Amino acid sequence: MLLNLTLVLLLLLLWVLLSVSTSSFLTTTNMENLARQASLWAIIAIGQTFVIITTGIDLSVGAVVGFSGVVVALLLKADVPIWLSVVITLLVGFCIGSFHGFGVMKLGLPAFIMTLATMTALRGIGLLMTNGSTISGLPDAFTDFSRASFLGIPSLFWMVILVAVPAYIYLHLSRWGRYLFAVGSNAEAARLSGVNVAATTYTAYILSSVLAALAGILTASRLSGGLVTNGTGWELQSIASSVIGGTSLFGAIGSVQGPLLGAILLQTINNGANLLNVNSFWQLIITGALIIIIVYFDQLRRRR
C-alpha cells in the first residue's frame, strides 16, 4: 500500500510538472491518448503479474499481441462476425497459455526459454500468414470501439476496469489467488498443503496469454488493422509496469492495482518526453533506472 501511495504521488507530481512545462499535456486529446495507450500496457501487465507471482516470466506477451491482432483481422476479413472473431482469438490466447503451462510443468523447461521460443515462433508464423503486410480494411463497427468514449472516459480504459475488477477479486479475494502466492512462495510446500501446483501454474500462463490476446484485439481496433510486429517490446513494458507496481521478481508478492499504476506512470513518462521533444533514448534509460531502483528496494525488503 505504501508503494502504491508513492506511485500515486509520483504520478501526480509528474502531471503537475508536465502541465507547467507544456500547455498541451492536460488537453482532452492528449489525456485520452495517454489513457488509451496506458490501457493496453495495463492489460498485459496484469496478466504478466499472475505469472511473476508464481516466480515465472512470460516473454511472449508482445508477440501474442501482434499475432492476435493478425488473427482477428484475418477472421474479420473473412466476414466472420465480430463477436465470434473475438471469441476465437481469445481461444487462441488460451491455447498459447496452455502450451506455456505444458512446457513449464510437463517438459520441465524454464519459463524464460519456453516463452522466448514462443515469442520467436509466433512472430514467424504471423509473418508467414500475412507475408509481412498489414491486414487492413476492417469493419467500422470494430475500429470505432477503440475511439469511442463513455461518460468522458475512453472505451479502452473501461476495458481495463472490466479486466481489473475480476482480476482483483480472483487474486486477492479467492482461494485460487492465494494458491498463486503459495506456489510463488514455495511450490513444494504448497503441494504438500494440497495445492494443485500444476493447475495453478497453467492458470497463471493462460490468464497472461488471454489478456495479451485481448490487448492484441484492442490494438487492431485502435490501429484499424492487424500487423504481426504490433506489440514489439511490450513484453518488457509489461514486466516493467508490473515490477514498478510492486510485483516481486522473486515471486509471492504482487497486486492488480500496482501494474495499473506502473503502466500509467511509464506511459506518462513517454508521453511527457514526446511533448517536451526529449530524445526517445532517455525514455528507455529512465525506465531501466526505475526498474533497478524498485528491484533493489525489493531485495532490501526480502532481506529484512
C-alpha positions in Angstrom: 0.0 0.0 0.0 2.9 2.3 0.8 4.4 1.7 -2.6 1.1 2.2 -4.4 0.7 5.5 -2.5 4.2 6.5 -3.5 3.4 5.7 -7.2 0.2 7.8 -7.0 2.1 10.8 -5.5 4.9 10.4 -8.1 2.3 10.3 -10.9 0.6 13.4 -9.6 4.0 15.2 -9.3 4.8 14.3 -12.9 1.4 15.5 -14.1 1.9 18.8 -12.3 5.4 19.3 -13.7 4.2 18.4 -17.3 1.2 20.6 -17.1 3.5 23.5 -16.1 6.2 22.6 -18.7 3.8 22.2 -21.7 0.4 23.6 -22.4 -0.7 20.5 -24.4 -0.3 17.9 -21.7 -3.6 18.5 -19.9 -5.6 18.9 -23.1 -8.5 16.5 -23.6 -6.9 15.0 -26.8 -3.6 14.2 -25.1 -5.2 12.8 -21.9 -7.4 10.5 -23.9 -4.4 9.3 -26.0 -2.5 8.7 -22.7 -5.3 6.7 -21.3 -5.7 4.6 -24.4 -2.1 3.7 -24.6 -1.7 3.1 -20.9 -4.8 0.8 -21.0 -3.1 -1.6 -23.4 0.0 -1.8 -21.3 -2.0 -2.2 -18.1 -4.0 -5.2 -19.5 -0.9 -7.2 -20.4 0.9 -6.1 -17.2 -2.0 -7.5 -15.1 -1.6 -10.8 -16.9 2.2 -10.7 -16.5 1.7 -10.2 -12.8 -0.1 -13.5 -12.4 2.9 -15.3 -13.9 5.6 -13.4 -12.0 3.8 -14.1 -8.7 4.4 -17.8 -9.4 8.2 -17.0 -9.9 7.7 -17.3 -13.7 8.0 -14.9 -16.6 6.2 -14.5 -19.9 8.3 -13.1 -22.7 5.7 -13.9 -25.3 3.0 -11.3 -24.5 4.2 -8.8 -27.0 4.3 -11.4 -29.8 0.8 -12.6 -28.7 -0.5 -9.0 -29.0 0.8 -8.9 -32.7 -0.3 -12.4 -33.5 -3.8 -12.0 -32.0 -4.2 -8.7 -34.0 -3.4 -10.6 -37.2 -5.8 -13.5 -36.3 -8.8 -11.2 -35.5 -8.1 -9.1 -38.6 -8.0 -12.2 -40.9 -11.2 -13.5 -39.4 -13.0 -10.2 -39.9 -11.7 -10.0 -43.5 -13.3 -13.5 -44.0 -16.6 -12.0 -42.9 -16.7 -13.8 -39.6 -19.0 -11.9 -37.1 -17.1 -9.6 -34.8 -18.2 -11.4 -31.6 -17.1 -14.7 -33.0 -13.8 -13.4 -34.3 -13.1 -12.0 -30.8 -14.0 -15.3 -29.1 -11.8 -17.4 -31.5 -8.9 -15.0 -30.9 -9.2 -15.3 -27.2 -9.3 -19.1 -27.5 -6.0 -18.8 -29.5 -4.6 -17.0 -26.5 -6.0 -19.7 -24.2 -4.2 -22.4 -26.3 -0.9 -20.4 -26.2 -1.1 -20.1 -22.4 -1.9 -23.8 -22.1 1.2 -24.6 -24.3 3.3 -22.5 -22.0 2.0 -24.3 -18.9 2.6 -27.6 -20.6 6.2 -26.7 -21.4 7.0 -25.4 -17.9 5.2 -28.1 -15.9 5.3 -31.3 -18.1 8.5 -30.7 -20.1 10.4 -29.0 -17.2 11.6 -26.2 -19.4 12.5 -22.8 -17.7 9.7 -20.3 -18.3 12.2 -17.9 -19.8 13.2 -20.3 -22.5 9.7 -21.6 -23.1 8.1 -18.2 -23.6 11.1 -16.8 -25.5 10.7 -19.7 -28.0 7.0 -19.0 -28.4 7.7 -15.3 -28.9 10.1 -16.1 -31.8 7.8 -18.7 -33.3 4.6 -16.5 -33.2 6.4 -13.7 -35.0 7.5 -16.1 -37.7 4.0 -17.7 -38.0 2.4 -14.3 -38.2 4.8 -13.2 -40.9 4.1 -16.3 -42.9 0.3 -15.8 -42.6 0.5 -12.2 -43.8 3.7 -12.1 -45.9 4.8 -9.3 -43.6 1.9 -7.0 -44.7 -0.8 -5.2 -42.7 -4.3 -6.7 -42.8 -6.4 -3.5 -43.2 -10.0 -2.7 -44.3 -11.6 -3.9 -41.0 -15.3 -3.2 -40.3 -16.1 0.3 -38.9 -18.0 -1.3 -36.0 -14.8 -2.9 -34.9 -12.5 0.0 -35.3 -14.9 2.6 -33.9 -14.9 0.9 -30.5 -11.3 1.9 -29.6 -12.0 5.6 -30.5 -15.3 5.8 -28.5 -15.8 7.2 -25.1 -18.4 6.7 -22.4 -19.0 9.2 -19.6 -16.0 11.1 -20.8 -13.7 8.0 -20.3 -12.2 6.2 -23.4 -13.6 2.8 -24.0 -10.2 1.2 -23.8 -9.9 2.4 -20.2 -13.3 0.9 -19.5 -11.8 -2.4 -20.7 -9.1 -2.0 -18.1 -11.7 -1.7 -15.4 -13.6 -4.7 -16.8 -10.3 -6.7 -16.5 -9.0 -5.3 -13.3 -12.1 -5.8 -11.1 -12.5 -9.6 -11.6 -8.7 -9.9 -11.6 -8.6 -8.2 -8.2 -11.4 -10.5 -6.9 -9.5 -13.5 -8.2 -6.1 -12.6 -6.9 -6.9 -11.1 -3.5 -10.3 -12.4 -2.5 -10.4 -16.0 -3.7 -8.6 -19.2 -2.6 -7.2 -19.6 -6.2 -5.5 -16.3 -5.9 -4.0 -17.4 -2.6 -2.8 -20.6 -4.4 -0.8 -18.3 -6.8 1.0 -16.7 -3.9 1.6 -20.1 -2.2 3.2 -21.5 -5.3 5.4 -18.4 -5.7 6.5 -18.6 -2.1 7.3 -22.3 -2.0 5.9 -24.7 -4.6 6.8 -27.9 -2.7 5.3 -26.6 0.5 2.2 -25.6 -1.5 2.0 -29.1 -3.0 2.3 -30.7 0.4 -0.5 -28.4 1.6 -2.9 -29.8 -1.0 -2.5 -27.1 -3.7 -2.6 -28.3 -7.2 0.7 -26.6 -8.4 0.3 -27.7 -12.0 -3.2 -26.4 -12.4 -2.3 -23.1 -10.6 0.7 -22.6 -12.9 -1.4 -23.4 -16.0 -3.9 -20.8 -14.9 -1.3 -18.1 -14.5 0.1 -18.6 -18.0 -3.4 -18.9 -19.6 -4.5 -15.7 -18.0 -1.4 -13.9 -19.2 -1.9 -15.1 -22.8 -5.6 -14.5 -22.9 -5.1 -10.9 -21.6 -2.4 -10.4 -24.2 -4.7 -11.6 -26.9 -7.3 -9.2 -25.6 -4.8 -6.4 -25.9 -4.0 -7.6 -29.4 -7.7 -7.3 -30.4 -7.9 -3.8 -28.9 -4.7 -2.8 -30.7 -6.0 -4.0 -34.0 -9.2 -2.0 -33.4 -7.2 1.1 -32.5 -4.8 0.9 -35.5 -7.6 -0.3 -37.9 -5.5 -3.3 -38.9 -3.5 -6.3 -37.9 0.2 -6.3 -38.1 2.4 -9.0 -36.6 5.0 -6.5 -35.4 2.5 -4.7 -33.2 3.4 -5.2 -29.6 7.1 -5.4 -30.2 8.9 -4.7 -26.9 5.7 -4.8 -24.9 6.8 -7.8 -23.0 9.5 -5.6 -21.4 6.9 -2.9 -20.8 4.6 -5.4 -19.1 7.4 -6.6 -16.9 8.5 -3.1 -16.1 4.9 -2.0 -15.3 4.4 -5.0 -13.0 7.8 -4.6 -11.2 7.4 -0.8 -10.8 3.9 -1.5 -9.4 5.4 -3.6 -6.6 5.4 -7.2 -8.0 8.5 -9.1 -6.8 10.5 -10.9 -9.4 11.2 -13.5 -6.7 7.6 -14.4 -6.5 4.8 -14.4 -4.0 4.3 -10.6 -3.9 2.1 -8.6 -6.3 -1.2 -6.9 -6.8 -3.6 -5.8 -9.5 -3.6 -2.1 -8.8 0.3 -2.0 -8.9 0.7 -2.9 -12.6 -2.1 -0.5 -13.5 -0.3 2.4 -11.7 3.0 1.3 -13.2 1.7 1.3 -16.8 0.2 4.8 -16.3 3.5 6.0 -14.9 5.6 4.6 -17.7 3.2 6.0 -20.4 3.2 9.4 -18.7 7.0 9.4 -18.9 6.9 8.5 -22.6 4.1 11.0 -23.3 5.8 13.8 -21.4 9.1 13.1 -23.1 7.5 13.3 -26.5 5.7 16.6 -25.7 9.0 18.1 -24.5 10.9 16.8 -27.5 13.2 14.7 -25.3 15.3 12.1 -27.1 13.4 8.8 -27.0 16.6 7.0 -25.8 16.2 8.9 -22.5 12.8 7.2 -22.1 14.5 3.8 -22.1 17.1 5.0 -19.7 14.5 6.3 -17.2 12.5 3.1 -17.4 15.7 1.0 -16.8 16.7 3.1 -13.8 13.2 2.8 -12.3 13.4 -1.0 -12.6 16.8 -1.1 -10.9 15.7 1.1 -8.0 12.5 -0.9 -7.4 14.1 -4.3 -7.6 16.9 -3.0 -5.3 14.4 -2.0 -2.6 12.5 -5.2 -3.1 15.7 -7.1 -2.3 16.2 -5.0 0.8 12.7 -5.8 1.9 13.3 -9.5 1.4 16.5 -9.4 3.5 14.6 -7.8 6.4 
